[in-house]
């Protein structure tokens, strides 16, 4: 099953890193980018490497995945970030401000070399790019579906950086929905991720005190086809996990649909509770059931 919650944790905070494994996030992202001041980055790299190594043994139980957000590839920091992260054998690297698939390829080549040097299985380290943080990146999101990217582990989008990049003073309209620009970017990320066969990850909700808004946004994201959502505060993890977990009623209905098709092998359409169901209903039912 895809990760539901992706929690950012500042890479320079030993206290927050120590608490992170008990919060319940499916994926913990040790942040070496925005959360860490330039002068603190060297120390944060060491903390990140130590934390990744300390929690490497939990991989067998899959309590949570260990990710690192490095600095963008147009900065002088990212190679040092990557080398430190790879010492701890992370599950993946989050690439911020990704300018397109070519940057994913560049990062992939660097990871390949470091995997070989570190004794990590080649190809084990995935990459999730943040694909919408500049205007130029946002209008080329579809390009990720046009080239093979074996390490691609999902697509994330970020509304906060994009709003700053384009000088937008609002992201939501008076009706509470995304404005046209952000709606377009969000939909493009969603469709491109599905075209690539990887998870689509919803942007964060910056107001971590707004529990009601988070619940609404997370439920809407799942209903629209996203598989998970970013979190910037521990208190956001449980609502996100809940929103992206199928209810018992959904699971019961999905099992009934699968059973109905299993009872009619070769049938393209079956009847269930007065409804005619076809193959798209079966595919959605299987998606809801996940690994059952």
Secondary structure, DSSP 8 states (H G I E B T S, - for coil): ---SEEEEEETT-HHHHHHHTTS--SEEEEE-STTS-GGGHHHHHHHHHHHHHHTGGGGGGTS-EEEEE---TTSSSHHHHHHHHHTT--SEEEETT--SHHHHHHHHHHHHHHHHHHT--TT-SEEEEE--SSHHHHTTGGGGGSS--TTEEEEE--HHHHHHHHT-S-SB-TTSSB-HHHHHHHHHHHHHHHHHTS-EEE---S-TT-HHHHHHHHHHHHHHT--EEEESSTHHHHHHHHHTS--HHHHHHHHHHHHHHHTSTT-S-EEETTEEE-HHHHHHHHHHHTT-
